[in-house]
Amino acid sequence: MKIRMFCKFLGMIGLLLFTMIGHGQESGKEGVQFHVNESWEAMLAQAKKEKKNIFLDAYTVWCGPCKALDARVFPNSQLAEYFNKSFVNVKYDMEKGDGRDLAKRYDVKAYPTMMLIDAEGKLLHRIVGYTEVDNLLAAIKDAMAGNTFQAMEQQYAEGDRSPAFIGKYIHMLDNAYFRDKAQAIALDYLSRKPVKQLTDTTLWNIAGKYITDPYGRPYQYIFDHIRSFPKGLREEVTNHVSTVLEKEVEKMTLEDKAGKVALEDPKKEKQIRVLLGKNVHHRTAQLTCILNMQRFKREGKADSLFYEVQFARRTNLFNIAEKFYTYYHMEYLAKNIQDMDMLRALLKDCQQLLEEEQLYGYYEFMAICHERLGNKAEAEKNYAIFKKKEDRFAEKMNWRRGQ
């Protein structure tokens, strides 16, 4: 889909900007002194010999925030003094050599990931993402004082369920990118509380963001009782339930390359429509339209889908970033509309949309329309333009990947 290509393009722009910040992964003489991509066994042996823990910076060559750590954080003299005295500092490219094995062993899924590991190879603590000097130093010192997620795991296993501890433990797991574990603990904690307590500020702050099942009782309760939350929390809660609803609608509508959607369940769709009918979501009209378009396509009702797309366009229902909700139905309409007058109207729409949105996929849609209307020369002309633009785009993408 052309939208996905556009998203990749934006990602590359971001990568380019981050790359401009960094100066490579090798550390200079000043700052934190790292062993870079050396034998992991040798690093463990050195940690044992020096009776130190290991500080591991897990990076990749394409990671912009990793380069920003190198440029802005690790050269800091205060940080370097503490790290060089306290740890065996190592860096590994997680896509080569020992780095590949370490990524699997410590379940590294995002970059940069910084870890404290003891001399036996046991993971003690980890921090994910770019972190400023003061925050990184404070977090590592806190961990060295015993406040690691491993220590908290033991405390949790021993039965501590106090709100202060649970909140801190979940926050630490979330920051360490153990999101599934954080959610499991949050939901278990919530299950032990009466559902009416969900409007309590403390409980919401601890676990509210993990209520992501729109069919579960906790979500249904907060959806129906937003006005029961303190005024200062209502906007946050409304945004949360709205985001959950939007993601569920997306699962019900966005197709993969084989034309299948992530979630196709009429019963669940009915439940989502009931929630939308309560009109809590500020984008009820948009989400209902998205569901309608997918339903008409699923049921083979091309004419109804055409009218729904027309409605969305005429009322400016979607903003510029959401145009793909109508765009990605155009090929289906071009191939399946049976009424020739309606097909001519679709062709006219495609011509107009091409001028407005500048997405070259419309040349392909117009070619299909012309072909079905018997305009062979116009069909061939539009196919040729589409192919040329697609090849040029692919060329540019390949050129950028090679940089």
N, C-alpha and C positions, 0 to 999 in steps of 0.2 A: 504494500500500500504506500502511496506517495507520502502520506502523512508520517509514516514511520521513517521514511527516508529523510524527511524534513527534521524530525526529532534527532536523528543521528547527526545531521548537519549542525544543529544547535549544540549537541554534545561535543562535537569536534571543536567548535568555536571556544567552548568553555575550557577544553583541554589545552588549546593553544594559549589561552590567557594564563592558565596556571603554569604552563611550561615556561613562560616568560619570566615567572617569579624565581624559579629554581636554578641551581647551578650543578645539577647532577647528584648522584647518590653518594659518591665518595666524600668522606669528611676531610677537611683540611687539618692543619696542625693545631689550630685553635678550636675551642669548643669541646663538645663531647667526643671522646676518642673511641671510634668504633672499629671492631674487627668486621670486615665486609666480606660476606659470602665465604667465610672460612669453614672448615670441617666442624660440623655440629658436635661430634664426639670430642674433638679437641677443645671446644669451648666449654663443654661440660667438665672435662678434666681440669681445665684452668680454673673454673669456678670452684671445684672441690679443693684444688690446691690453695687458692687464695681465700677460701671460706667466704665466698660471696654469692649473692644471687645474680642471675643474668637479666639484664634489660635488653629486650629484643625489639627492634624496629622492623616490622614486616612491611615491605613496600613492593611496588611494581614500577617499571620504568615509565609507564604511561600515566601514573597517578600524580595529578597536579598537587593535591594537598600534601603528598609525601615530599615533593620538591619544596613546598612552602615550609615544611618542618625543617628541612635542611638549611634553607635560606634564612629563616627568621627565628627558629626556636633553638636548635641544637648548638649554634655558635654562642649562645648566651653564656657569659662567664660564670654567673651564679649557678645556673643549671649545670654547667660543665664541672664546676668544682665539686658539687654534690654527687653527680653521676659517676665521674671518674674515680672518686674515692670509694663509692659504695658498691659499684656493680662491675661485672664484666659486660661491657656494652657491645652488642653485636647488631649487624644489619644483614637482612637476607632478602634477595629478590625472590618473591614467592612463585615465580614462574620458571625457575631454573635451579639445577643442582639440589643441594640440601633443602633449599627453600620450598620446593614442591612437597617434599615429605613433611616438612614442618607445617605447611598450610593444612595438610590433611590431619596431622596429629593434633593440632590445636584448633581445628575447625575455623580457620580464618576465611571470612567471606567478604570482608570490606577492607578498604585501605585508606589511610594507614591504620595498622593495628599495632599497638605497643603493649608488650607483655612483660610481666615479672615472672621468672621461672627459677625454681631452686636448682641446686647442683645435681639433683637426681632427675631433673627433667619435668618435675611436677609444676603445672601452671598454678600460680598463686593469684595473679590479678591481671586484668587487661583493660586497656582504654582504646576506644575506636574513634577515629576521625582526627582532623587537625585540632590541636589544643595549644592555646597560648602558653607562654613560658610560666607565668605565675600559677595558672590552673594546673599545668602538668606537674610542676614541682610540688604543689600542695597535694595533688592526688597521689603521687608516688610516696611522698613522706607519710601521708595518711595510711597508705597500704603497708609501708614498712613498720608502722606503729601497730599493725595487726588488723587493720580494717580492710581486709581483702574479701572478695566475694567467696573465697574458699572458707574463710573463718565464719562468714555469715551463713554459708551453707550448713556448716556444723551447728551453728546456733539455731537455725531453722529446724534442722533434724532433731534437735533436743526439745523442740516444742514452743519456741518463742513466737507468739502471734500478736505481740503488742503492736498497736498502730504505728508507733515511731519506728520500730525495727522493720516491720513489713514494708513501710513506705521507703525506707532507706535501702533495703535489700532489693526491692523491685527496681528502684532507680538505678542502683549499681549494675544490676543484671542488664537493664535496658541500655545503659551507656557502654557496657562491654559487648553489646550486640548478641546477647543471649535472649533474644526477643521472645522466642517460643516459651522458654522457661519462665521469663518474667510474666508472660500472659497466664501461664498455667497457675503460678502462685497467686496472681491477682484474682483470678476467677475462683480459685479455691477459697481464698479469703472472703470474697464476696458471697460465696455460697453459704458461709457460716453466719451471715447477717440477714436480718429481715429485709425484704425487698424495699420496704418503706424507708429504710435508712439510706437508700441510695441518694436521696436529696441532701444528705449531710455533707457539708463542705469537706471535712477531713476524709471521709470515705471516698468521695468523688476524686479528690486530689491523689489519693493512694492508688486507686484502681479504675477510675472512670474511663480512661482512654482505652482500656482493654475490653470494654463491652462492645464487641464488634459483630455479634451474631444478631441480625435483625429479626430473627424468628424466635429468639430466646426471651424468657420472661423479664430479665433485667432491662434489656433494650426496650421492650414493649412498655415497661413501666416508666422509664425515663422519658420515652417519647410522649406518653400521655400525661406526664406530670412536670413538664418543663417549667411551668409557672410556679411550681412548688419549690424550685431551687432559689437560693438567695439571689437577689438582683444582680450582684456582681458576677455570678456564675452563669446566668441564663444564656448569655451570648455564646460562651464557650461550649455549653452543653448543646445548644441548638446547632452550632457549627459541627459538633462531633456527630450527632445523630444524622445530620444532613450528609456528612461525608460518608458515613457507613451506608446510607441509602443510595448515594450516587455510585459507590463502588459495586453495590449489589446489582444495580441496574446495568452497569457496565458489563458485569459478568454475564448478564442475561442477553446482551445485545452485540457486543463486539465479537467478530468472527476471526477465526484463525485462517491460515491459507487454504485449508480444506473446506472452508465455509461453515465450520461448526462453532458454536458459542460455548463459553466455559460452563454456563449453567442454563439448562433448558428443562424447566420443571413448571408446568402449568399451575400446580398448587402453590408453589412459592411465588410465582408471578402474581397470582391472585392476592396473596398476603401483602405483597409490596404495593399493589394497587390500592388495597384498603388503607395502608399507611399514607399513601399519597393523597387519598381522598380526605384525610383529616386536615390537609392543607397547612401542616406545620412547616414543611419545607418551602423555602422561598422560591425554589425552582420547580415547583410541582408541575407546571405546564410543560417545561422542557423535558422532564423525566417521563411524563406520561406520553408525550409525543415520541420519544425515543422507544419506549415500550411498544407503542402502536405500530411504528414503522417496522420493528423487528417481527411483530406478530403477523402483519400483513405479508411480509416476505416469507415467513415460515409457512403461512397458509396458502401461498401462491396467489395472493390477491394483488397483482401488479397495479391494477387501476386504483385500488384504495390506497396503496403505497404512494402512487403518484400524487394523489390529492393531499395526502398527509405531508409529503415533501413540499408541495406547493404552499400549503398552509404555513409550514415552518419558515419558508422563504418570504412569503408575503407579509408575515407578522414580525420578521426579524427576530425570531424566537431564539436563535443561537448567536453567540458572539463570534468574532472572527476565529478564535482559537478552537471553536467547536464545530466549524463548518463540515468537518469530516463526518459528522453524524448524518448529514444529507449526502455528502460527496460519495461515501462508500456504497450507497444504494443505487447510484446512477448506472453503473454497468448492468446490474440486474434489471433495471427498468428498460434500458436500451434493448436488452435481449428478450424481454418478456412481455412488454406492452403489446396488446393485440389490436387495439383501436389505432388506425393510422393517423387520425387527426391528433390523438393524444401523443403519438410518437413524434409528430411534427412539432408539437408544443414542447416536448422534451428536448428536441434538437435545438429549438430556439433558446430554451433555458440554458443548455450547455454552452451555446455561443456567448450568451450574456455572462454566465458564470466564469467562463474562461477569461474574459476581459476583467472581471472583478477580482478573481482569486489567483489568476496566473498559474494554475496547476495544469501541467501539460497532459495529465490523464484525460482531460476533457476532449482532447483530439481523438483519443481512442473511442470514447463514448459517442462522439459525433460520427466517427467512421462507421460504427455499428449501426447507428440510426440511418445514415445515408445508404448503407448496404441493404438494409431491410426495406427502405423506401424506393429502392431500384436506382439510386444515384451512384452508379459504379465509379465514375470518374472522381466524384467528390469523396467517396469512400476511400479510394486508393490514395488520393491526395492527403487526407487526414491521417490515414495509417502511416504514410511515409513521414509526415511531420512528427507524429508521435514516436516512431521508431528512432528518428534522428535525435530528438530531444532526450529520449530515454538513454540512448547510447552515450550521448554527451554527458549526461548526469552521472552515469556509471563510470565513465572515464575520469571525471573530476573526483569522484569518491575514491577510486583506486589510487589516483595520484596523491590524495591526501593521506591515505593509509601508508603510502610508501615514504612519507616524509619523516 
